[in-house]
């Protein structure tokens, strides 16, 4: 392998390991600040800071999964980012919702956006 490929593979491994480690912190009995050298992680750190409403991990995860599913269908990088912009209050999210979710559940998803966004 070329040096560039080796560096790329190493970077992927480092990112994967650090993501797994960060997720494991949530269930840790140690204070997160002690594990991170004094830095704290906000519960909202993994979500869009424009989501100023009620923090509900389940609702945010559900909305985020819709964006992930939409990206997996269309494979356009901007779909994933734009779908989440403005705390899911945008035309791309609405298009994804209309494309992937049955019409009888649209109001429920839009209520979720209102809950986490305000």
Biopython code that builds the backbone (N, CA, C, O; Angstrom):
import numpy as np
from Bio.PDB.StructureBuilder import StructureBuilder

atoms = [
    (1, "UNK", "N", (0.840, -1.179, 0.000)),
    (1, "UNK", "CA", (0.000, 0.000, 0.000)),
    (1, "UNK", "C", (0.885, 1.242, 0.000)),
    (1, "UNK", "O", (2.013, 1.244, 0.493)),
    (2, "UNK", "N", (0.333, 2.265, -0.560)),
    (2, "UNK", "CA", (1.064, 3.519, -0.536)),
    (2, "UNK", "C", (0.943, 4.151, 0.845)),
    (2, "UNK", "O", (0.073, 3.785, 1.635)),
    (3, "UNK", "N", (1.806, 5.078, 1.116)),
    (3, "UNK", "CA", (1.783, 5.762, 2.411)),
    (3, "UNK", "C", (0.463, 6.491, 2.625)),
    (3, "UNK", "O", (-0.046, 6.550, 3.744)),
    (4, "UNK", "N", (-0.084, 7.042, 1.555)),
    (4, "UNK", "CA", (-1.364, 7.756, 1.659)),
    (4, "UNK", "C", (-2.480, 6.808, 2.081)),
    (4, "UNK", "O", (-3.290, 7.151, 2.941)),
    (5, "UNK", "N", (-2.529, 5.630, 1.489)),
    (5, "UNK", "CA", (-3.578, 4.666, 1.849)),
    (5, "UNK", "C", (-3.429, 4.202, 3.287)),
    (5, "UNK", "O", (-4.422, 4.039, 3.995)),
    (6, "UNK", "N", (-2.191, 3.988, 3.723)),
    (6, "UNK", "CA", (-1.964, 3.588, 5.102)),
    (6, "UNK", "C", (-2.438, 4.663, 6.073)),
    (6, "UNK", "O", (-3.040, 4.356, 7.102)),
    (7, "UNK", "N", (-2.166, 5.916, 5.746)),
    (7, "UNK", "CA", (-2.618, 7.010, 6.598)),
    (7, "UNK", "C", (-4.136, 7.088, 6.606)),
    (7, "UNK", "O", (-4.732, 7.332, 7.655)),
    (8, "UNK", "N", (-4.769, 6.888, 5.468)),
    (8, "UNK", "CA", (-6.231, 6.936, 5.379)),
    (8, "UNK", "C", (-6.851, 5.824, 6.215)),
    (8, "UNK", "O", (-7.830, 6.057, 6.924)),
    (9, "UNK", "N", (-6.295, 4.621, 6.139)),
    (9, "UNK", "CA", (-6.811, 3.498, 6.917)),
    (9, "UNK", "C", (-6.630, 3.775, 8.410)),
    (9, "UNK", "O", (-7.537, 3.520, 9.203)),
    (10, "UNK", "N", (-5.467, 4.295, 8.792)),
    (10, "UNK", "CA", (-5.219, 4.616, 10.194)),
    (10, "UNK", "C", (-6.202, 5.661, 10.700)),
    (10, "UNK", "O", (-6.698, 5.557, 11.822)),
    (11, "UNK", "N", (-6.482, 6.656, 9.890)),
    (11, "UNK", "CA", (-7.429, 7.696, 10.279)),
    (11, "UNK", "C", (-8.821, 7.121, 10.495)),
    (11, "UNK", "O", (-9.493, 7.479, 11.462)),
    (12, "UNK", "N", (-9.264, 6.235, 9.605)),
    (12, "UNK", "CA", (-10.579, 5.605, 9.740)),
    (12, "UNK", "C", (-10.646, 4.807, 11.038)),
    (12, "UNK", "O", (-11.645, 4.872, 11.754)),
    (13, "UNK", "N", (-9.596, 4.061, 11.345)),
    (13, "UNK", "CA", (-9.565, 3.270, 12.576)),
    (13, "UNK", "C", (-9.615, 4.177, 13.798)),
    (13, "UNK", "O", (-10.331, 3.880, 14.754)),
    (14, "UNK", "N", (-8.877, 5.261, 13.783)),
    (14, "UNK", "CA", (-8.867, 6.197, 14.918)),
    (14, "UNK", "C", (-10.247, 6.808, 15.127)),
    (14, "UNK", "O", (-10.729, 6.885, 16.257)),
    (15, "UNK", "N", (-10.879, 7.238, 14.054)),
    (15, "UNK", "CA", (-12.213, 7.843, 14.163)),
    (15, "UNK", "C", (-13.217, 6.825, 14.672)),
    (15, "UNK", "O", (-14.033, 7.143, 15.537)),
    (16, "UNK", "N", (-13.171, 5.615, 14.156)),
    (16, "UNK", "CA", (-14.104, 4.569, 14.591)),
    (16, "UNK", "C", (-13.914, 4.252, 16.068)),
    (16, "UNK", "O", (-14.888, 4.105, 16.805)),
    (17, "UNK", "N", (-12.673, 4.148, 16.496)),
    (17, "UNK", "CA", (-12.397, 3.849, 17.907)),
    (17, "UNK", "C", (-12.833, 4.988, 18.813)),
    (17, "UNK", "O", (-13.404, 4.741, 19.875)),
    (18, "UNK", "N", (-12.577, 6.226, 18.421)),
    (18, "UNK", "CA", (-12.951, 7.356, 19.271)),
    (18, "UNK", "C", (-14.460, 7.507, 19.353)),
    (18, "UNK", "O", (-14.975, 7.902, 20.399)),
    (19, "UNK", "N", (-15.191, 7.201, 18.275)),
    (19, "UNK", "CA", (-16.650, 7.251, 18.297)),
    (19, "UNK", "C", (-17.196, 6.191, 19.230)),
    (19, "UNK", "O", (-18.099, 6.465, 20.021)),
    (20, "UNK", "N", (-16.661, 4.992, 19.149)),
    (20, "UNK", "CA", (-17.095, 3.910, 20.035)),
    (20, "UNK", "C", (-16.791, 4.261, 21.479)),
    (20, "UNK", "O", (-17.619, 4.019, 22.358)),
    (21, "UNK", "N", (-15.619, 4.827, 21.744)),
    (21, "UNK", "CA", (-15.231, 5.203, 23.094)),
    (21, "UNK", "C", (-16.165, 6.272, 23.640)),
    (21, "UNK", "O", (-16.596, 6.191, 24.790)),
    (22, "UNK", "N", (-16.483, 7.277, 22.822)),
    (22, "UNK", "CA", (-17.357, 8.358, 23.277)),
    (22, "UNK", "C", (-18.752, 7.832, 23.605)),
    (22, "UNK", "O", (-19.363, 8.269, 24.581)),
    (23, "UNK", "N", (-19.258, 6.906, 22.805)),
    (23, "UNK", "CA", (-20.578, 6.335, 23.084)),
    (23, "UNK", "C", (-20.558, 5.521, 24.369)),
    (23, "UNK", "O", (-21.553, 5.485, 25.093)),
    (24, "UNK", "N", (-19.441, 4.867, 24.658)),
    (24, "UNK", "CA", (-19.360, 4.055, 25.865)),
    (24, "UNK", "C", (-19.321, 4.915, 27.128)),
    (24, "UNK", "O", (-19.595, 4.414, 28.218)),
    (25, "UNK", "N", (-18.987, 6.193, 27.000)),
    (25, "UNK", "CA", (-18.934, 7.078, 28.157)),
    (25, "UNK", "C", (-20.297, 7.280, 28.785)),
    (25, "UNK", "O", (-20.398, 7.519, 29.988)),
    (26, "UNK", "N", (-21.350, 7.188, 27.983)),
    (26, "UNK", "CA", (-22.686, 7.439, 28.506)),
    (26, "UNK", "C", (-23.051, 6.455, 29.613)),
    (26, "UNK", "O", (-23.737, 6.829, 30.565)),
    (27, "UNK", "N", (-22.611, 5.218, 29.506)),
    (27, "UNK", "CA", (-22.923, 4.224, 30.520)),
    (27, "UNK", "C", (-21.860, 4.079, 31.576)),
    (27, "UNK", "O", (-21.985, 3.218, 32.447)),
    (28, "UNK", "N", (-20.824, 4.879, 31.537)),
    (28, "UNK", "CA", (-19.699, 4.779, 32.466)),
    (28, "UNK", "C", (-20.082, 5.303, 33.837)),
    (28, "UNK", "O", (-20.869, 6.241, 33.962)),
    (29, "UNK", "N", (-19.510, 4.678, 34.873)),
    (29, "UNK", "CA", (-19.759, 5.161, 36.221)),
    (29, "UNK", "C", (-18.810, 6.305, 36.584)),
    (29, "UNK", "O", (-19.029, 7.002, 37.575)),
    (30, "UNK", "N", (-17.760, 6.500, 35.786)),
    (30, "UNK", "CA", (-16.838, 7.599, 36.032)),
    (30, "UNK", "C", (-17.413, 8.897, 35.497)),
    (30, "UNK", "O", (-18.119, 8.888, 34.489)),
    (31, "UNK", "N", (-17.128, 10.004, 36.148)),
    (31, "UNK", "CA", (-17.591, 11.285, 35.609)),
    (31, "UNK", "C", (-16.955, 11.536, 34.244)),
    (31, "UNK", "O", (-15.758, 11.318, 34.057)),
    (32, "UNK", "N", (-17.752, 11.986, 33.313)),
    (32, "UNK", "CA", (-17.259, 12.228, 31.965)),
    (32, "UNK", "C", (-16.134, 13.247, 31.974)),
    (32, "UNK", "O", (-15.189, 13.129, 31.193)),
    (33, "UNK", "N", (-16.217, 14.239, 32.837)),
    (33, "UNK", "CA", (-15.177, 15.268, 32.861)),
    (33, "UNK", "C", (-13.824, 14.690, 33.244)),
    (33, "UNK", "O", (-12.799, 15.153, 32.744)),
    (34, "UNK", "N", (-13.794, 13.682, 34.126)),
    (34, "UNK", "CA", (-12.510, 13.101, 34.506)),
    (34, "UNK", "C", (-11.932, 12.281, 33.369)),
    (34, "UNK", "O", (-10.712, 12.204, 33.224)),
    (35, "UNK", "N", (-12.769, 11.677, 32.571)),
    (35, "UNK", "CA", (-12.298, 10.878, 31.447)),
    (35, "UNK", "C", (-11.825, 11.739, 30.291)),
    (35, "UNK", "O", (-11.041, 11.287, 29.457)),
    (36, "UNK", "N", (-12.296, 12.975, 30.236)),
    (36, "UNK", "CA", (-11.953, 13.848, 29.121)),
    (36, "UNK", "C", (-10.959, 14.930, 29.523)),
    (36, "UNK", "O", (-10.809, 15.927, 28.816)),
    (37, "UNK", "N", (-10.299, 14.749, 30.619)),
    (37, "UNK", "CA", (-9.287, 15.716, 31.036)),
    (37, "UNK", "C", (-9.871, 17.051, 31.439)),
    (37, "UNK", "O", (-9.292, 18.093, 31.132)),
    (38, "UNK", "N", (-11.009, 17.046, 32.123)),
    (38, "UNK", "CA", (-11.593, 18.286, 32.600)),
    (38, "UNK", "C", (-12.625, 18.892, 31.660)),
    (38, "UNK", "O", (-13.380, 19.775, 32.066)),
    (39, "UNK", "N", (-12.674, 18.438, 30.419)),
    (39, "UNK", "CA", (-13.672, 18.968, 29.485)),
    (39, "UNK", "C", (-14.973, 18.220, 29.671)),
    (39, "UNK", "O", (-14.965, 17.009, 29.892)),
    (40, "UNK", "N", (-16.089, 18.918, 29.585)),
    (40, "UNK", "CA", (-17.382, 18.253, 29.732)),
    (40, "UNK", "C", (-18.079, 18.158, 28.384)),
    (40, "UNK", "O", (-17.865, 18.973, 27.486)),
    (41, "UNK", "N", (-18.905, 17.154, 28.273)),
    (41, "UNK", "CA", (-19.719, 16.984, 27.072)),
    (41, "UNK", "C", (-21.163, 17.269, 27.415)),
    (41, "UNK", "O", (-21.695, 16.722, 28.382)),
    (42, "UNK", "N", (-21.792, 18.106, 26.646)),
    (42, "UNK", "CA", (-23.202, 18.376, 26.823)),
    (42, "UNK", "C", (-23.999, 17.229, 26.217)),
    (42, "UNK", "O", (-23.574, 16.611, 25.241)),
    (43, "UNK", "N", (-25.159, 16.951, 26.806)),
    (43, "UNK", "CA", (-26.010, 15.920, 26.227)),
    (43, "UNK", "C", (-26.412, 16.304, 24.809)),
    (43, "UNK", "O", (-26.628, 15.435, 23.965)),
    (44, "UNK", "N", (-26.511, 17.590, 24.548)),
    (44, "UNK", "CA", (-26.935, 18.059, 23.238)),
    (44, "UNK", "C", (-25.778, 18.166, 22.246)),
    (44, "UNK", "O", (-25.994, 18.546, 21.095)),
    (45, "UNK", "N", (-24.580, 17.846, 22.662)),
    (45, "UNK", "CA", (-23.407, 18.038, 21.814)),
    (45, "UNK", "C", (-23.490, 17.269, 20.506)),
    (45, "UNK", "O", (-22.936, 17.709, 19.498)),
    (46, "UNK", "N", (-24.169, 16.138, 20.502)),
    (46, "UNK", "CA", (-24.240, 15.338, 19.287)),
    (46, "UNK", "C", (-25.364, 15.792, 18.359)),
    (46, "UNK", "O", (-25.490, 15.282, 17.246)),
    (47, "UNK", "N", (-26.173, 16.736, 18.801)),
    (47, "UNK", "CA", (-27.287, 17.196, 17.991)),
    (47, "UNK", "C", (-27.105, 18.659, 17.608)),
    (47, "UNK", "O", (-26.270, 19.363, 18.176)),
    (48, "UNK", "N", (-27.880, 19.097, 16.660)),
    (48, "UNK", "CA", (-27.833, 20.462, 16.149)),
    (48, "UNK", "C", (-28.085, 21.455, 17.283)),
    (48, "UNK", "O", (-29.099, 21.350, 17.974)),
    (49, "UNK", "N", (-27.190, 22.408, 17.484)),
    (49, "UNK", "CA", (-27.396, 23.394, 18.556)),
    (49, "UNK", "C", (-28.609, 24.291, 18.318)),
    (49, "UNK", "O", (-29.056, 24.970, 19.243)),
    (50, "UNK", "N", (-29.148, 24.308, 17.105)),
    (50, "UNK", "CA", (-30.339, 25.116, 16.852)),
    (50, "UNK", "C", (-31.588, 24.473, 17.447)),
    (50, "UNK", "O", (-32.652, 25.091, 17.457)),
    (51, "UNK", "N", (-31.475, 23.246, 17.941)),
    (51, "UNK", "CA", (-32.597, 22.582, 18.603)),
    (51, "UNK", "C", (-32.677, 23.106, 20.031)),
    (51, "UNK", "O", (-32.033, 22.574, 20.935)),
    (52, "UNK", "N", (-33.459, 24.136, 20.221)),
    (52, "UNK", "CA", (-33.529, 24.805, 21.514)),
    (52, "UNK", "C", (-34.756, 24.404, 22.312)),
    (52, "UNK", "O", (-34.993, 24.941, 23.394)),
    (53, "UNK", "N", (-35.531, 23.475, 21.799)),
    (53, "UNK", "CA", (-36.740, 23.060, 22.498)),
    (53, "UNK", "C", (-36.453, 22.023, 23.551)),
    (53, "UNK", "O", (-35.373, 22.005, 24.142)),
    (54, "UNK", "N", (-37.410, 21.164, 23.786)),
    (54, "UNK", "CA", (-37.296, 20.106, 24.776)),
    (54, "UNK", "C", (-36.259, 19.095, 24.297)),
    (54, "UNK", "O", (-36.348, 18.589, 23.178)),
    (55, "UNK", "N", (-35.274, 18.804, 25.151)),
    (55, "UNK", "CA", (-34.286, 17.790, 24.782)),
    (55, "UNK", "C", (-34.901, 16.428, 25.036)),
    (55, "UNK", "O", (-35.148, 16.043, 26.179)),
    (56, "UNK", "N", (-35.143, 15.707, 23.956)),
    (56, "UNK", "CA", (-35.704, 14.365, 24.046)),
    (56, "UNK", "C", (-34.892, 13.493, 23.104)),
    (56, "UNK", "O", (-35.052, 13.559, 21.885)),
    (57, "UNK", "N", (-34.026, 12.685, 23.673)),
    (57, "UNK", "CA", (-33.121, 11.866, 22.873)),
    (57, "UNK", "C", (-33.881, 10.959, 21.905)),
    (57, "UNK", "O", (-33.454, 10.761, 20.767)),
    (58, "UNK", "N", (-35.001, 10.416, 22.357)),
    (58, "UNK", "CA", (-35.778, 9.512, 21.507)),
    (58, "UNK", "C", (-36.331, 10.246, 20.280)),
    (58, "UNK", "O", (-36.233, 9.749, 19.158)),
    (59, "UNK", "N", (-36.910, 11.431, 20.502)),
    (59, "UNK", "CA", (-37.467, 12.192, 19.376)),
    (59, "UNK", "C", (-36.362, 12.646, 18.425)),
    (59, "UNK", "O", (-36.500, 12.531, 17.207)),
    (60, "UNK", "N", (-35.265, 13.163, 18.982)),
    (60, "UNK", "CA", (-34.155, 13.602, 18.140)),
    (60, "UNK", "C", (-33.571, 12.436, 17.349)),
    (60, "UNK", "O", (-33.208, 12.592, 16.183)),
    (61, "UNK", "N", (-33.481, 11.284, 17.975)),
    (61, "UNK", "CA", (-32.989, 10.097, 17.278)),
    (61, "UNK", "C", (-33.920, 9.668, 16.164)),
    (61, "UNK", "O", (-33.474, 9.275, 15.086)),
    (62, "UNK", "N", (-35.206, 9.746, 16.424)),
    (62, "UNK", "CA", (-36.198, 9.363, 15.403)),
    (62, "UNK", "C", (-36.123, 10.299, 14.190)),
    (62, "UNK", "O", (-36.147, 9.846, 13.046)),
    (63, "UNK", "N", (-36.033, 11.599, 14.450)),
    (63, "UNK", "CA", (-35.925, 12.569, 13.364)),
    (63, "UNK", "C", (-34.607, 12.393, 12.609)),
    (63, "UNK", "O", (-34.568, 12.477, 11.381)),
    (64, "UNK", "N", (-33.552, 12.152, 13.342)),
    (64, "UNK", "CA", (-32.245, 11.965, 12.727)),
    (64, "UNK", "C", (-32.213, 10.693, 11.871)),
    (64, "UNK", "O", (-31.607, 10.676, 10.799)),
    (65, "UNK", "N", (-32.864, 9.638, 12.348)),
    (65, "UNK", "CA", (-32.920, 8.395, 11.560)),
    (65, "UNK", "C", (-33.659, 8.603, 10.244)),
    (65, "UNK", "O", (-33.305, 8.003, 9.229)),
    (66, "UNK", "N", (-34.682, 9.448, 10.258)),
    (66, "UNK", "CA", (-35.384, 9.749, 9.015)),
    (66, "UNK", "C", (-34.411, 10.380, 8.021)),
    (66, "UNK", "O", (-34.422, 10.041, 6.837)),
    (67, "UNK", "N", (-33.581, 11.287, 8.495)),
    (67, "UNK", "CA", (-32.580, 11.911, 7.623)),
    (67, "UNK", "C", (-31.553, 10.889, 7.148)),
    (67, "UNK", "O", (-31.138, 10.917, 5.989)),
    (68, "UNK", "N", (-31.143, 9.987, 8.036)),
    (68, "UNK", "CA", (-30.210, 8.925, 7.635)),
    (68, "UNK", "C", (-30.823, 8.039, 6.558)),
    (68, "UNK", "O", (-30.169, 7.706, 5.570)),
    (69, "UNK", "N", (-32.081, 7.661, 6.754)),
    (69, "UNK", "CA", (-32.769, 6.822, 5.763)),
    (69, "UNK", "C", (-32.890, 7.540, 4.432)),
    (69, "UNK", "O", (-32.718, 6.937, 3.373)),
    (70, "UNK", "N", (-33.182, 8.814, 4.488)),
    (70, "UNK", "CA", (-33.313, 9.608, 3.267)),
    (70, "UNK", "C", (-31.968, 9.670, 2.535)),
    (70, "UNK", "O", (-31.908, 9.521, 1.314)),
    (71, "UNK", "N", (-30.896, 9.890, 3.293)),
    (71, "UNK", "CA", (-29.561, 9.885, 2.682)),
    (71, "UNK", "C", (-29.264, 8.524, 2.054)),
    (71, "UNK", "O", (-28.712, 8.456, 0.956)),
    (72, "UNK", "N", (-29.627, 7.442, 2.743)),
    (72, "UNK", "CA", (-29.368, 6.107, 2.214)),
    (72, "UNK", "C", (-30.141, 5.827, 0.932)),
    (72, "UNK", "O", (-29.705, 5.021, 0.110)),
    (73, "UNK", "N", (-31.271, 6.477, 0.755)),
    (73, "UNK", "CA", (-32.036, 6.309, -0.480)),
    (73, "UNK", "C", (-31.416, 7.118, -1.611)),
    (73, "UNK", "O", (-31.226, 6.600, -2.712)),
    (74, "UNK", "N", (-31.101, 8.374, -1.350)),
    (74, "UNK", "CA", (-30.645, 9.278, -2.411)),
    (74, "UNK", "C", (-29.130, 9.378, -2.550)),
    (74, "UNK", "O", (-28.634, 9.758, -3.610)),
    (75, "UNK", "N", (-28.392, 9.044, -1.502)),
    (75, "UNK", "CA", (-26.919, 9.071, -1.533)),
    (75, "UNK", "C", (-26.350, 10.408, -1.980)),
    (75, "UNK", "O", (-25.359, 10.465, -2.707)),
    (76, "UNK", "N", (-26.983, 11.469, -1.539)),
    (76, "UNK", "CA", (-26.490, 12.829, -1.774)),
    (76, "UNK", "C", (-26.036, 13.388, -0.440)),
    (76, "UNK", "O", (-26.856, 13.538, 0.466)),
    (77, "UNK", "N", (-24.743, 13.705, -0.286)),
    (77, "UNK", "CA", (-24.256, 14.189, 1.011)),
    (77, "UNK", "C", (-25.026, 15.382, 1.554)),
    (77, "UNK", "O", (-25.232, 15.485, 2.763)),
    (78, "UNK", "N", (-25.452, 16.280, 0.680)),
    (78, "UNK", "CA", (-26.161, 17.452, 1.191)),
    (78, "UNK", "C", (-27.543, 17.102, 1.733)),
    (78, "UNK", "O", (-28.108, 17.870, 2.512)),
    (79, "UNK", "N", (-28.098, 15.956, 1.337)),
    (79, "UNK", "CA", (-29.389, 15.541, 1.894)),
    (79, "UNK", "C", (-29.250, 15.311, 3.393)),
    (79, "UNK", "O", (-30.094, 15.759, 4.169)),
    (80, "UNK", "N", (-28.203, 14.625, 3.803)),
    (80, "UNK", "CA", (-28.011, 14.331, 5.224)),
    (80, "UNK", "C", (-27.817, 15.599, 6.043)),
    (80, "UNK", "O", (-28.376, 15.719, 7.133)),
    (81, "UNK", "N", (-27.043, 16.537, 5.543)),
    (81, "UNK", "CA", (-26.784, 17.757, 6.317)),
    (81, "UNK", "C", (-27.956, 18.725, 6.266)),
    (81, "UNK", "O", (-28.341, 19.288, 7.291)),
    (82, "UNK", "N", (-28.522, 18.922, 5.092)),
    (82, "UNK", "CA", (-29.631, 19.875, 4.975)),
    (82, "UNK", "C", (-30.890, 19.371, 5.666)),
    (82, "UNK", "O", (-31.678, 20.172, 6.168)),
    (83, "UNK", "N", (-31.091, 18.070, 5.702)),
    (83, "UNK", "CA", (-32.259, 17.498, 6.368)),
    (83, "UNK", "C", (-32.263, 17.845, 7.855)),
    (83, "UNK", "O", (-33.327, 18.042, 8.441)),
    (84, "UNK", "N", (-31.093, 17.920, 8.464)),
    (84, "UNK", "CA", (-30.967, 18.208, 9.892)),
    (84, "UNK", "C", (-30.857, 19.704, 10.201)),
    (84, "UNK", "O", (-30.975, 20.105, 11.358)),
    (85, "UNK", "N", (-30.634, 20.519, 9.189)),
    (85, "UNK", "CA", (-30.423, 21.945, 9.433)),
    (85, "UNK", "C", (-31.665, 22.596, 10.037)),
    (85, "UNK", "O", (-32.793, 22.145, 9.838)),
    (86, "UNK", "N", (-31.420, 23.657, 10.769)),
    (86, "UNK", "CA", (-32.486, 24.408, 11.457)),
    (86, "UNK", "C", (-33.361, 23.478, 12.298)),
    (86, "UNK", "O", (-34.578, 23.645, 12.384)),
    (87, "UNK", "N", (-32.705, 22.500, 12.911)),
    (87, "UNK", "CA", (-33.388, 21.537, 13.779)),
    (87, "UNK", "C", (-34.557, 20.858, 13.059)),
    (87, "UNK", "O", (-35.670, 20.779, 13.579)),
    (88, "UNK", "N", (-34.271, 20.376, 11.859)),
    (88, "UNK", "CA", (-35.215, 19.615, 11.033)),
    (88, "UNK", "C", (-36.355, 20.466, 10.474)),
    (88, "UNK", "O", (-37.292, 19.929, 9.884)),
    (89, "UNK", "N", (-36.287, 21.776, 10.651)),
    (89, "UNK", "CA", (-37.344, 22.662, 10.155)),
    (89, "UNK", "C", (-36.884, 23.249, 8.824)),
    (89, "UNK", "O", (-36.411, 24.384, 8.762)),
    (90, "UNK", "N", (-37.032, 22.452, 7.752)),
    (90, "UNK", "CA", (-36.550, 22.862, 6.439)),
    (90, "UNK", "C", (-37.240, 22.042, 5.349)),
    (90, "UNK", "O", (-37.831, 21.003, 5.642)),
    (91, "UNK", "N", (-37.173, 22.492, 4.105)),
    (91, "UNK", "CA", (-37.866, 21.797, 3.004)),
    (91, "UNK", "C", (-37.317, 20.399, 2.715)),
    (91, "UNK", "O", (-38.069, 19.525, 2.284)),
    (92, "UNK", "N", (-36.025, 20.173, 2.941)),
    (92, "UNK", "CA", (-35.457, 18.848, 2.666)),
    (92, "UNK", "C", (-36.047, 17.819, 3.622)),
    (92, "UNK", "O", (-36.376, 16.705, 3.215)),
    (93, "UNK", "N", (-36.181, 18.193, 4.898)),
    (93, "UNK", "CA", (-36.788, 17.274, 5.863)),
    (93, "UNK", "C", (-38.222, 16.946, 5.441)),
    (93, "UNK", "O", (-38.641, 15.790, 5.511)),
    (94, "UNK", "N", (-38.962, 17.945, 5.009)),
    (94, "UNK", "CA", (-40.349, 17.727, 4.587)),
    (94, "UNK", "C", (-40.401, 16.781, 3.381)),
    (94, "UNK", "O", (-41.259, 15.899, 3.319)),
    (95, "UNK", "N", (-39.489, 16.964, 2.430)),
    (95, "UNK", "CA", (-39.449, 16.072, 1.274)),
    (95, "UNK", "C", (-39.110, 14.645, 1.683)),
    (95, "UNK", "O", (-39.709, 13.694, 1.182)),
    (96, "UNK", "N", (-38.162, 14.497, 2.583)),
    (96, "UNK", "CA", (-37.811, 13.166, 3.076)),
    (96, "UNK", "C", (-38.998, 12.538, 3.794)),
    (96, "UNK", "O", (-39.295, 11.357, 3.614)),
    (97, "UNK", "N", (-39.667, 13.337, 4.604)),
    (97, "UNK", "CA", (-40.840, 12.869, 5.335)),
    (97, "UNK", "C", (-41.909, 12.372, 4.366)),
    (97, "UNK", "O", (-42.465, 11.289, 4.550)),
    (98, "UNK", "N", (-42.193, 13.158, 3.345)),
    (98, "UNK", "CA", (-43.221, 12.788, 2.378)),
    (98, "UNK", "C", (-42.831, 11.556, 1.569)),
    (98, "UNK", "O", (-43.693, 10.768, 1.180)),
    (99, "UNK", "N", (-41.558, 11.393, 1.319)),
    (99, "UNK", "CA", (-41.088, 10.281, 0.509)),
    (99, "UNK", "C", (-41.028, 8.969, 1.293)),
    (99, "UNK", "O", (-41.316, 7.905, 0.746)),
    (100, "UNK", "N", (-40.655, 9.046, 2.567)),
    (100, "UNK", "CA", (-40.363, 7.821, 3.318)),
    (100, "UNK", "C", (-41.410, 7.410, 4.352)),
    (100, "UNK", "O", (-41.482, 6.236, 4.716)),
    (101, "UNK", "N", (-42.202, 8.333, 4.818)),
    (101, "UNK", "CA", (-43.122, 8.055, 5.929)),
    (101, "UNK", "C", (-44.564, 8.093, 5.427)),
    (101, "UNK", "O", (-44.932, 8.986, 4.664)),
    (102, "UNK", "N", (-45.380, 7.130, 5.853)),
    (102, "UNK", "CA", (-46.793, 7.134, 5.459)),
    (102, "UNK", "C", (-47.480, 8.443, 5.873)),
    (102, "UNK", "O", (-47.172, 9.016, 6.918)),
    (103, "UNK", "N", (-48.395, 8.892, 5.049)),
    (103, "UNK", "CA", (-49.050, 10.190, 5.245)),
    (103, "UNK", "C", (-49.722, 10.319, 6.612)),
    (103, "UNK", "O", (-49.768, 11.414, 7.172)),
    (104, "UNK", "N", (-50.238, 9.227, 7.152)),
    (104, "UNK", "CA", (-50.927, 9.315, 8.435)),
    (104, "UNK", "C", (-49.974, 9.583, 9.607)),
    (104, "UNK", "O", (-50.435, 9.856, 10.716)),
    (105, "UNK", "N", (-48.662, 9.509, 9.384)),
    (105, "UNK", "CA", (-47.689, 9.792, 10.435)),
    (105, "UNK", "C", (-46.999, 11.149, 10.277)),
    (105, "UNK", "O", (-46.185, 11.525, 11.120)),
    (106, "UNK", "N", (-47.309, 11.883, 9.218)),
    (106, "UNK", "CA", (-46.657, 13.171, 8.969)),
    (106, "UNK", "C", (-46.870, 14.165, 10.106)),
    (106, "UNK", "O", (-45.926, 14.823, 10.544)),
    (107, "UNK", "N", (-48.101, 14.274, 10.578)),
    (107, "UNK", "CA", (-48.379, 15.231, 11.656)),
    (107, "UNK", "C", (-47.605, 14.882, 12.927)),
    (107, "UNK", "O", (-47.152, 15.769, 13.651)),
    (108, "UNK", "N", (-47.459, 13.592, 13.187)),
    (108, "UNK", "CA", (-46.705, 13.158, 14.362)),
    (108, "UNK", "C", (-45.246, 13.611, 14.260)),
    (108, "UNK", "O", (-44.689, 14.129, 15.228)),
    (109, "UNK", "N", (-44.629, 13.417, 13.095)),
    (109, "UNK", "CA", (-43.239, 13.836, 12.899)),
    (109, "UNK", "C", (-43.109, 15.360, 12.960)),
    (109, "UNK", "O", (-42.145, 15.882, 13.520)),
    (110, "UNK", "N", (-44.075, 16.066, 12.388)),
    (110, "UNK", "CA", (-44.020, 17.528, 12.438)),
    (110, "UNK", "C", (-44.193, 18.030, 13.871)),
    (110, "UNK", "O", (-43.615, 19.055, 14.232)),
    (111, "UNK", "N", (-44.970, 17.335, 14.685)),
    (111, "UNK", "CA", (-45.100, 17.688, 16.094)),
    (111, "UNK", "C", (-43.774, 17.452, 16.825)),
    (111, "UNK", "O", (-43.406, 18.222, 17.712)),
    (112, "UNK", "N", (-43.066, 16.392, 16.454)),
    (112, "UNK", "CA", (-41.748, 16.127, 17.044)),
    (112, "UNK", "C", (-40.778, 17.265, 16.729)),
    (112, "UNK", "O", (-40.010, 17.693, 17.590)),
    (113, "UNK", "N", (-40.821, 17.754, 15.479)),
    (113, "UNK", "CA", (-39.955, 18.869, 15.091)),
    (113, "UNK", "C", (-40.283, 20.098, 15.919)),
    (113, "UNK", "O", (-39.379, 20.802, 16.370)),
    (114, "UNK", "N", (-41.554, 20.361, 16.122)),
    (114, "UNK", "CA", (-41.955, 21.516, 16.936)),
    (114, "UNK", "C", (-41.494, 21.355, 18.392)),
    (114, "UNK", "O", (-41.097, 22.328, 19.031)),
    (115, "UNK", "N", (-41.549, 20.144, 18.900)),
    (115, "UNK", "CA", (-41.169, 19.887, 20.297)),
    (115, "UNK", "C", (-39.682, 20.151, 20.528)),
    (115, "UNK", "O", (-39.311, 20.816, 21.496)),
    (116, "UNK", "N", (-38.836, 19.633, 19.645)),
    (116, "UNK", "CA", (-37.388, 19.771, 19.870)),
    (116, "UNK", "C", (-36.830, 21.085, 19.344)),
    (116, "UNK", "O", (-35.736, 21.489, 19.735)),
    (117, "UNK", "N", (-37.567, 21.758, 18.463)),
    (117, "UNK", "CA", (-37.048, 22.946, 17.811)),
    (117, "UNK", "C", (-37.287, 24.260, 18.524)),
    (117, "UNK", "O", (-36.536, 25.215, 18.330)),
    (118, "UNK", "N", (-38.297, 24.321, 19.327)),
    (118, "UNK", "CA", (-38.625, 25.612, 19.960)),
    (118, "UNK", "C", (-37.995, 25.764, 21.305)),
    (118, "UNK", "O", (-38.177, 26.791, 21.958)),
]
sb = StructureBuilder()
sb.init_structure("model")
sb.init_model(0)
sb.init_chain("A")
sb.init_seg("    ")
for serial, (resi, resn, name, xyz) in enumerate(atoms, 1):
    if name == "N":
        sb.init_residue(resn, " ", resi, " ")
    sb.init_atom(name, np.array(xyz, "f"), 0.0, 1.0, " ", f" {name:<3s}", serial, name[0])
structure = sb.get_structure()
